[in-house]
Amino acid sequence: QVQLIESGGGLVQAGGSLRLSCAASGRSFITYHMGWFRQAPGKTRELVAAINRIDGNTYYADSVKGRFTISGDNAKNTVFLQMSSLTPEDTAVYYCAFTGSGGKYDYWGQGTQVTISS
């Protein structure tokens, strides 16, 4: 089995920074993309950022572009999300996810709460 363990969530004031981490453990698996999603109460799950492990291409949602940076450690199957200039609108449960061999996000973390106070 594959498990993604998230850490780094918490409470931070507006304008502050936070770094989320997600590490995979368990059996070996194939993955090409690592991503971060978030879901706020009453809203649908949103892809925040993603990175291609092969070529390093990244994607960012318009709402976080210029403020968030995704990076990864391929050898350790770990992905990070560095968040800065945080606002209350960033408050959500953040989920990491890795794609499987079929290209869809097959592996998911348990979610970590990020709360931004004004």
N, C-alpha and C positions, 0 to 999 in steps of 0.2 A: 504494500500500500504506500501511497505518497501522501505526505502531510506537508502543508505550508503553514509555518508558524510565524505570526506577525507580532511585532513589538514596536514601541515608540509613540503610541497614541497618548493623549492626555489633554490637559487644559492649558491653554496659552492665551495671552492677551493679544488683542488686535495689533498688527504690526510686527508680531514676533515670528519666530521660526521654529520648525519642528522637523525631525527626520524620522521617517518610518522605515522599518526593515522587515524583510520577509525572506525566510530561509526554508528550502525544501529539505525534507528528510525522508528516509525510507528507501524503497527500491529505486533502482536506476530507471530513468525515463528520458524520452526525447522531448525537447521543447525548443522552440525557435523564438517565441515572443514572450516577454514578461510584461505584465501590465498592472496598473492600479485603477480600481474602480471606487466610486463612492456612492452612497445613497443617503440622502437626507430624508427626514420624516415627510411623508406625503409626496415624495418625488420618486421617479424611476431611477434605476441604477445607471450611472454615467461613467463612461470610460474617461479617466482623467489623463493618463499618460501611458505610453507603451514604448518598449524598446525591442528592436530586432537584435538577437544575440549574435547573429552572423555578421551583419554589416554595420551595426550600431545606429541605424536609422531610428529616429524617435518621433513620436506623435504626442501632441498636447492638445487638450481641449482649449478652445478660445478663452474660457473663463480662468484658466490657470497659466496660460502662456506668458512667459517672462518672469513668473514667480516660482514655479515648481521646476525641479530638475530630476529626471529619472536616470538611474545608473544601475549597473549590475556587476556582480562578480561571477562570471561563468563557471569557474572552477568549483565554486561553493554553492552554485545554484541559488544565489541570493540576489535580491533586487531591493533597491533603496528608492525612497521618494523624499527629496529634500524640498521642504516647503518654506517659503519666506513671504514677507508682507502679507501675513494671514489676515483674513477678515471674517466676521461672523458668518458670511455666506459660505465659507469653507467648512463649516460645522457639518459633520456627517460621520457615518461609519465607513471606514475605508477598508477595502478588500484587495488583497493581491491575488493575482491569477497568472498561471502559466499555461501556454498552449501545449497540446499534445501533438502527436505525429500527424493528425488530421487537420491541424491548423486552428481548431477552435479551443477556447479556454476550458480545458478539462479539469484543471487542478485549481482549487480555491483555498484561500486562507479563511480563518475563522472570523475575521473582521476586527478592527480596532477603532475605538471611538476617538474622534478628534473634535474637541470643543473649543471654539474661539470666543472669548469674552470681549465685549466692547468697552 
